[in-house]
């Protein structure tokens, strides 16, 4: 990969253990010999953090992988949440003061912390995306900027949201925590983004994140995650220590180097689960671009259903996202009915029959059926 030592490691990664239950997050294996090779850059320069050589190399690799235009840059940081907070700080500096953001009720709870602690929460639409009708109905002086969650990696582009904010003179942040791939970032109006490299993401190992922004703003972004050093005085109270270590970056790089091997299995499981949903006429909340890499597939039950309904299966399922405001009825309804089915490579061990048993329970009346009765509904 770009700027990295050649891979000398011949390590054969051991296959995942065979637990009694397949977990929601892939049982990822790390080639520690390759991590050691990568961190030789840090060892030789005696520079392990504070924008060390491996973190800078990772930024270049990500820019290449997501085909960023030359005028845009990646800045690595400690987490996706740090990236969101830093991007909000940048907008506050540019616009002369702290901003109040409009956010969706159906999103991760990082959007009610820090710079977003006083956010205006609006309901989502039927697909789980922030309702622009609800935002448009807000008094103009009640909100200063918009955060759009790229929900389960569903967006192929952000033009609808960019146009909405541009017409109102408001800044836009795209929370692409789960969307490293699948998004066209070539438009000059493409918004700034926060991406997560948390272990729950297919490309993530441990914890990490990055900002995607104009290259001219990269120095200010680095200042925002480094106590505001070298930045304007107005940035200092909004800054933090959000840098990422080279060791963390090396583990992420090792994962990205092997992307062609694990991404194929991930895509195959996604396609299989989506095909079975179509076969069973179980609706999906939304469908992501084919080139997106997903953590899960989001079918919707015909009625409210709890995770306990699937405790007898051989794999974990999830349920995202608990509404930030229970008064938002659409978000509340979606959360009551959604089940997130993991689609990583470990799911290869799950048979079609077992997935069909899960989908049977999402049919009308299925949530109230005894497990044995539901399981017998399909051969």
Secondary structure, 3 states (H helix, E strand, C coil): CCCCCCCCCCCCCCCCCCCCCECCCCCCCCCHHHHHHHCHHHHHHCCCCCCCHHHHHHHHHHHHHCCCCCCEEEEEECCHHHHHHHHHHHHHHHHCCCCCEEEECCCCHHHHCHHHCCCEEECECCCCCECHHHHHCCCHHHCCEEEEECHHHCCCCCHHHHHHHHHHCCEEEEECCCCCCCCCCCCCCCCEEEEECCCCCCCCCCCCEEEEEEHHHHHHHHHHCECCCCCCHHHHCCCCECCCCHHHHHHHHHHHHCHHHHHHHHHHHHHHHHHHHHHCCCCECCCCCCCCCCCEEEEECCCCCCHHHHCCCCECEECCCCCCCCCCHHHHHHHHHEEEEECCHHHHHCCHHHHHHHHHCCCCCHHHCCHHHHHCCCC
